Amino acid sequence: LAAIGFTTFGESFVLLGKDDRPLLPAMLYTDPRGGGETQALCETLGEDTLIQIAGVKPHQMYSLPKMMWLKTHRQQIFSQARRVMLMEDYLIYMLTGTAQIDDSLAARTMAFDIRKKCWSGEIFAAAGIAPSLMSKPVPPGTAAGKIRKSVKDRLGISGDIIVVNGAHDQAAAAVGAGVFAPGQAVDGTGTVECVTPVFDTIPENRQLYTEGYSVVPYIDGKYVCYALNYTGGAALKWYRDNFAKYESELAKQTGENVYDVLNSNIKGGPTGLLILPYFAGAANPYMDNDAKAVIAGLTLEHTGCDVYRALMEGVTYEIMLNLEHLSRFGITPTQLYATGGGAASDQWLQIKADILDRPITALDAPEAGACGACMLSALAVGLCGSLDEARARFVKPKKTFTPTKENAAAYKKLFEKYKRLYPMMKSIMGDGKDDN
């Protein structure tokens, strides 16, 4: 074993006291605290300035507003803090004694200058937080050093192992998919679906950030952004758990995967149904937590298999919607690489190729983020000489799906109808709250 690389989720952090022990439980990005502090920061600096420096629309999900909340509401405890660490740099620090965080994860704090690749003194000053509490920013794939002897002895590890900063989970998945150049993007489909395109220069159009896209430093001077759909594979799981009892029982009897049973029964070609997949609210580009799902076009002729396929179509229409919006800002991926559970379904990948009207390649990487951490670690310790060499050794394409001309034409017309669903739903459901 030559190296250990880390990739973690973002935003959430821990306060460490003088003995390097956590002072409080970590605050997850879902924690609602920090809304008032976000507003105060915008009033002090201006939302446009925060966007320009940090590459994100100000929001309480990010680390900095929560630090501000703790400083105000847990003042005695916050005053004892000697370090503020996100998950990646905390783990690396405990293993090596080196306090460093990679640029892509640092950008999830709302306090990182994405152009200068350093902590923003201007933002920290406005927040009233000392930047000296933070770890040193480094590029993804930077070695932090060897595991310290006390840890090795406790864990029974022999030999020297180098610990490496990987990247924020979605950025690491892009590395693991071999997505390094503008025009490429990874489509990761798990419970949530995330499309991560690569580009050269930071978009200056404020609308990009208003629609919830964040710009994140990547590798070799490149940047990525995240286009999220809260209900990716979760939509199919919802169908499986509630409407696929026969298929689930059949799968138990035959030893098959229930999704394989469902996929084997769907018909080819568009269903004609339109499903707005906002079962957990809408992410980009609407950023509407109160949005609701819609199933439109049902008739007595439709079957459960039609609804199942239409869920795949609806989630894919949502990808197309995001690609259309991103193209307005000069971000136009033409090569897509699929990872995650969704990449195991040939039927869904063909639907994606047809709706998106571009090829999509399935990769043999069930855990693309872990693969990306391995690749960055291999580079850091010299086992690979370049990203291209790492891609050749680690990234294994399985199959490329190309658009079917007839289906692509039909889906193009249906997509124009799909785009009208959200405004109609919004006008009927309003803010999603009970009017009575």
HUMOLIN-V256039 format. One record per residue. N is the residue number from 1. RES is the residue in three letters. SS is DSSP state (H for helix, E for strand, - for the rest). PSI is psi in radians with two decimals (* if undefined). OMEGA is omega as a letter, one per 30 degrees, with the letter a starting at -180 (NA if undefined). Layout:
n;res;ss;psi;omega
N;RES;SS;PSI;OMEGA
N;RES;SS;PSI;OMEGA
//
This chain:
n;res;ss;psi;omega
1;LEU;-;2.08;a
2;ALA;-;-0.59;a
3;ALA;E;2.76;l
4;ILE;E;2.16;l
5;GLY;E;2.59;a
6;PHE;E;2.40;l
7;THR;E;2.35;a
8;THR;E;2.92;l
9;PHE;-;2.93;a
10;GLY;-;-3.09;l
11;GLU;-;-0.89;a
12;SER;-;2.49;a
13;PHE;E;2.94;l
14;VAL;E;2.50;l
15;LEU;E;2.29;l
16;LEU;E;2.38;l
17;GLY;-;-2.96;a
18;LYS;-;-0.38;l
19;ASP;-;0.23;l
20;ASP;-;0.42;l
21;ARG;-;2.49;l
22;PRO;E;2.37;l
23;LEU;-;-0.45;a
24;LEU;-;2.80;l
25;PRO;-;2.58;l
26;ALA;-;2.53;l
27;MET;E;2.01;l
28;LEU;-;2.79;l
29;TYR;-;-0.36;l
30;THR;-;-0.18;l
31;ASP;-;2.22;a
32;PRO;-;-0.19;a
33;ARG;-;2.55;l
34;GLY;-;-0.04;a
35;GLY;H;-0.78;l
36;GLY;H;-0.66;l
37;GLU;H;-0.62;l
38;THR;H;-0.79;l
39;GLN;H;-0.72;l
40;ALA;H;-0.70;l
41;LEU;H;-0.70;l
42;CYS;H;-0.65;l
43;GLU;H;-0.55;a
44;THR;H;-0.87;a
45;LEU;H;-0.54;a
46;GLY;-;2.34;a
47;GLU;H;-0.69;a
48;ASP;H;-0.68;l
49;THR;H;-0.74;l
50;LEU;H;-0.75;l
51;ILE;H;-0.79;a
52;GLN;H;-0.70;a
53;ILE;H;-0.89;a
54;ALA;H;-0.27;l
55;GLY;-;0.28;l
56;VAL;-;2.64;l
57;LYS;-;2.24;a
58;PRO;-;2.34;a
59;HIS;-;2.64;a
60;GLN;-;-0.21;l
61;MET;-;-0.44;a
62;TYR;-;2.90;a
63;SER;H;-0.76;a
64;LEU;H;-0.82;l
65;PRO;H;-0.55;l
66;LYS;H;-0.61;l
67;MET;H;-0.76;l
68;MET;H;-0.71;l
69;TRP;H;-0.77;l
70;LEU;H;-0.70;a
71;LYS;H;-0.61;a
72;THR;H;-0.79;a
73;HIS;H;-0.24;l
74;ARG;-;0.89;a
75;GLN;H;-0.77;a
76;GLN;H;-0.70;l
77;ILE;H;-0.76;a
78;PHE;H;-0.58;a
79;SER;-;-0.32;l
80;GLN;-;-0.16;a
81;ALA;-;2.30;l
82;ARG;-;-0.36;l
83;ARG;E;2.56;l
84;VAL;E;2.12;a
85;MET;E;2.40;l
86;LEU;E;3.12;a
87;MET;H;-0.73;a
88;GLU;H;-0.94;a
89;ASP;H;-0.45;l
90;TYR;H;-0.87;a
91;LEU;H;-0.75;a
92;ILE;H;-0.69;l
93;TYR;H;-0.75;a
94;MET;H;-0.52;l
95;LEU;H;-0.65;a
96;THR;H;-0.39;a
97;GLY;-;0.02;l
98;THR;-;2.21;a
99;ALA;-;1.64;l
100;GLN;E;2.55;a
101;ILE;E;2.47;a
102;ASP;E;2.70;a
103;ASP;H;-0.69;a
104;SER;H;-0.61;l
105;LEU;H;-0.67;l
106;ALA;H;-0.58;a
107;ALA;H;-0.27;l
108;ARG;H;0.12;l
109;THR;H;-0.35;a
110;MET;-;0.36;a
111;ALA;-;0.24;a
112;PHE;E;2.32;l
113;ASP;E;1.86;a
114;ILE;-;-0.27;l
115;ARG;-;-0.82;a
116;LYS;-;-0.17;a
117;LYS;-;0.89;l
118;CYS;E;2.92;l
119;TRP;E;2.48;a
120;SER;-;1.92;l
121;GLY;H;-0.61;a
122;GLU;H;-0.77;a
123;ILE;H;-0.76;l
124;PHE;H;-0.67;l
125;ALA;H;-0.75;l
126;ALA;H;-0.56;a
127;ALA;H;-0.29;a
128;GLY;-;0.49;a
129;ILE;-;2.45;l
130;ALA;-;2.12;l
131;PRO;H;-0.32;l
132;SER;H;-0.25;l
133;LEU;H;-0.36;a
134;MET;-;2.76;l
135;SER;-;2.82;l
136;LYS;E;2.20;l
137;PRO;E;2.40;l
138;VAL;E;2.76;l
139;PRO;-;2.63;l
140;PRO;-;2.45;l
141;GLY;-;0.39;l
142;THR;-;2.28;l
143;ALA;E;2.38;l
144;ALA;E;-0.32;a
145;GLY;E;-3.02;a
146;LYS;E;2.70;l
147;ILE;-;2.29;a
148;ARG;-;2.67;a
149;LYS;H;-0.69;a
150;SER;H;-0.63;l
151;VAL;H;-0.75;l
152;LYS;H;-0.76;a
153;ASP;H;-0.72;a
154;ARG;H;-0.61;a
155;LEU;H;-0.10;a
156;GLY;-;0.60;a
157;ILE;-;2.30;l
158;SER;-;2.66;a
159;GLY;-;2.94;a
160;ASP;-;2.25;l
161;ILE;-;2.22;l
162;ILE;E;2.34;l
163;VAL;E;2.34;a
164;VAL;E;2.37;l
165;ASN;E;2.17;l
166;GLY;E;-1.93;a
167;ALA;E;2.89;l
168;HIS;E;2.58;a
169;ASP;H;-0.80;a
170;GLN;H;-0.62;l
171;ALA;H;-0.69;l
172;ALA;H;-0.64;l
173;ALA;H;-0.61;l
174;ALA;H;-0.72;l
175;VAL;H;-0.80;a
176;GLY;H;-0.34;l
177;ALA;-;-0.04;a
178;GLY;-;0.45;a
179;VAL;-;1.78;a
180;PHE;-;-0.29;a
181;ALA;-;2.63;l
182;PRO;-;2.49;a
183;GLY;-;-0.13;l
184;GLN;E;2.66;l
185;ALA;E;2.63;l
186;VAL;E;2.40;l
187;ASP;E;1.76;a
188;GLY;E;2.02;a
189;THR;E;1.83;l
190;GLY;-;-2.43;l
191;THR;-;-0.82;l
192;VAL;-;2.57;l
193;GLU;E;2.37;l
194;CYS;E;2.17;l
195;VAL;E;2.19;a
196;THR;E;1.72;l
197;PRO;E;2.70;l
198;VAL;E;2.47;l
199;PHE;E;2.88;a
200;ASP;-;-0.75;a
201;THR;-;2.68;a
202;ILE;-;2.13;l
203;PRO;-;2.43;a
204;GLU;-;-0.15;a
205;ASN;-;2.07;a
206;ARG;H;-0.49;a
207;GLN;H;-0.56;l
208;LEU;H;-0.77;a
209;TYR;H;-0.58;l
210;THR;H;-0.59;l
211;GLU;-;0.17;l
212;GLY;-;0.06;l
213;TYR;-;2.39;l
214;SER;-;2.53;l
215;VAL;E;2.21;a
216;VAL;E;2.26;l
217;PRO;E;2.41;a
218;TYR;-;-2.24;a
219;ILE;-;2.67;l
220;ASP;-;0.66;l
221;GLY;-;0.06;l
222;LYS;-;2.95;l
223;TYR;E;2.77;l
224;VAL;E;2.86;l
225;CYS;E;2.90;a
226;TYR;E;2.14;l
227;ALA;E;1.96;a
228;LEU;E;2.53;l
229;ASN;E;2.01;a
230;TYR;-;-0.46;a
231;THR;-;1.45;l
232;GLY;-;-1.75;l
233;GLY;H;-0.34;l
234;ALA;H;-0.53;l
235;ALA;H;-0.71;l
236;LEU;H;-0.62;l
237;LYS;H;-0.71;l
238;TRP;H;-0.77;l
239;TYR;H;-0.81;a
240;ARG;H;-0.81;a
241;ASP;H;-0.47;a
242;ASN;H;-0.44;a
243;PHE;H;0.03;a
244;ALA;-;0.80;a
245;LYS;H;-0.70;l
246;TYR;H;-0.84;a
247;GLU;H;-0.62;l
248;SER;H;-0.71;l
249;GLU;H;-0.72;l
250;LEU;H;-0.71;l
251;ALA;H;-0.65;l
252;LYS;H;-0.72;a
253;GLN;H;-0.64;a
254;THR;H;-0.22;a
255;GLY;-;0.20;l
256;GLU;-;2.90;l
257;ASN;-;2.34;a
258;VAL;H;-0.56;l
259;TYR;H;-0.58;l
260;ASP;H;-0.67;l
261;VAL;H;-0.80;l
262;LEU;H;-0.78;a
263;ASN;H;-0.58;a
264;SER;H;-0.27;a
265;ASN;H;-0.11;a
266;ILE;-;2.64;a
267;LYS;-;2.80;l
268;GLY;-;2.71;l
269;GLY;-;2.78;a
270;PRO;-;2.51;l
271;THR;-;-0.42;a
272;GLY;-;-0.21;l
273;LEU;-;2.63;l
274;LEU;E;2.06;l
275;ILE;E;2.08;l
276;LEU;E;1.92;a
277;PRO;-;0.77;a
278;TYR;-;1.00;a
279;PHE;-;-0.33;l
280;ALA;-;0.58;a
281;GLY;-;3.03;a
282;ALA;E;2.31;l
283;ALA;-;-2.34;a
284;ASN;-;2.50;g
285;PRO;-;0.03;a
286;TYR;-;-0.53;a
287;MET;-;0.99;a
288;ASP;E;1.73;a
289;ASN;-;-0.32;a
290;ASP;-;-0.01;a
291;ALA;-;2.60;a
292;LYS;-;2.72;l
293;ALA;-;2.68;l
294;VAL;E;2.39;l
295;ILE;E;2.03;a
296;ALA;E;2.44;l
297;GLY;-;0.14;a
298;LEU;-;2.46;l
299;THR;-;3.02;l
300;LEU;-;-0.25;a
301;GLU;-;-0.30;a
302;HIS;-;2.58;l
303;THR;-;3.01;l
304;GLY;H;-0.62;l
305;CYS;H;-0.58;l
306;ASP;H;-0.75;l
307;VAL;H;-0.71;l
308;TYR;H;-0.82;l
309;ARG;H;-0.66;a
310;ALA;H;-0.50;l
311;LEU;H;-0.73;l
312;MET;H;-0.75;a
313;GLU;H;-0.76;a
314;GLY;H;-0.76;l
315;VAL;H;-0.62;a
316;THR;H;-0.62;l
317;TYR;H;-0.63;a
318;GLU;H;-0.64;l
319;ILE;H;-0.80;a
320;MET;H;-0.67;l
321;LEU;H;-0.76;l
322;ASN;H;-0.70;l
323;LEU;H;-0.65;l
324;GLU;H;-0.74;l
325;HIS;H;-0.76;a
326;LEU;H;-0.52;l
327;SER;H;-0.44;l
328;ARG;-;-0.34;a
329;PHE;-;0.27;l
330;GLY;-;0.21;l
331;ILE;-;1.85;a
332;THR;-;1.33;l
333;PRO;-;2.32;l
334;THR;-;-0.28;l
335;GLN;E;2.08;a
336;LEU;E;2.46;l
337;TYR;E;2.17;a
338;ALA;E;2.33;l
339;THR;E;3.05;l
340;GLY;E;-3.04;a
341;GLY;H;-0.60;a
342;GLY;H;-0.39;a
343;ALA;H;-0.12;l
344;ALA;H;-0.12;a
345;SER;-;1.88;l
346;ASP;H;-0.66;a
347;GLN;H;-0.78;a
348;TRP;H;-0.68;a
349;LEU;H;-0.59;l
350;GLN;H;-0.67;l
351;ILE;H;-0.74;l
352;LYS;H;-0.78;l
353;ALA;H;-0.71;a
354;ASP;H;-0.80;a
355;ILE;H;-0.75;a
356;LEU;H;-0.25;l
357;ASP;-;0.81;l
358;ARG;-;2.71;a
359;PRO;-;2.62;l
360;ILE;E;2.29;a
361;THR;E;2.17;l
362;ALA;E;2.39;a
363;LEU;E;2.55;l
364;ASP;-;1.16;a
365;ALA;-;1.49;a
366;PRO;-;-0.54;l
367;GLU;-;1.46;a
368;ALA;H;-0.61;l
369;GLY;H;-0.75;l
370;ALA;H;-0.68;l
371;CYS;H;-0.74;l
372;GLY;H;-0.70;l
373;ALA;H;-0.66;l
374;CYS;H;-0.77;a
375;MET;H;-0.78;l
376;LEU;H;-0.63;l
377;SER;H;-0.72;l
378;ALA;H;-0.67;l
379;LEU;H;-0.76;a
380;ALA;H;-0.57;a
381;VAL;-;0.14;l
382;GLY;-;0.22;l
383;LEU;-;-0.39;l
384;CYS;-;2.46;a
385;GLY;-;-0.28;a
386;SER;-;2.90;l
387;LEU;H;-0.66;l
388;ASP;H;-0.71;l
389;GLU;H;-0.71;l
390;ALA;H;-0.73;l
391;ARG;H;-0.75;a
392;ALA;H;-0.57;a
393;ARG;H;-0.56;a
394;PHE;H;-0.61;a
395;VAL;-;2.09;a
396;LYS;-;1.77;l
397;PRO;E;2.44;l
398;LYS;E;-0.93;a
399;LYS;E;2.47;l
400;THR;E;2.31;l
401;PHE;E;2.25;a
402;THR;-;2.67;a
403;PRO;-;2.49;l
404;THR;-;2.12;a
405;LYS;H;-0.85;a
406;GLU;H;-0.78;a
407;ASN;H;-0.71;a
408;ALA;H;-0.71;l
409;ALA;H;-0.72;l
410;ALA;H;-0.73;a
411;TYR;H;-0.56;l
412;LYS;H;-0.71;l
413;LYS;H;-0.71;a
414;LEU;H;-0.59;l
415;PHE;H;-0.64;l
416;GLU;H;-0.62;l
417;LYS;H;-0.69;a
418;TYR;H;-0.71;a
419;LYS;-;-0.29;l
420;ARG;-;-0.18;a
421;LEU;H;-0.78;a
422;TYR;H;-0.86;l
423;PRO;H;-0.64;l
424;MET;H;-0.79;l
425;MET;H;-0.75;a
426;LYS;H;-0.69;a
427;SER;H;-0.50;a
428;ILE;H;-0.82;a
429;MET;H;-0.30;a
430;GLY;-;-2.28;a
431;ASP;-;0.13;l
432;GLY;-;0.02;a
433;LYS;-;2.72;a
434;ASP;-;2.18;a
435;ASP;-;-0.20;a
436;ASN;-;*;NA
//
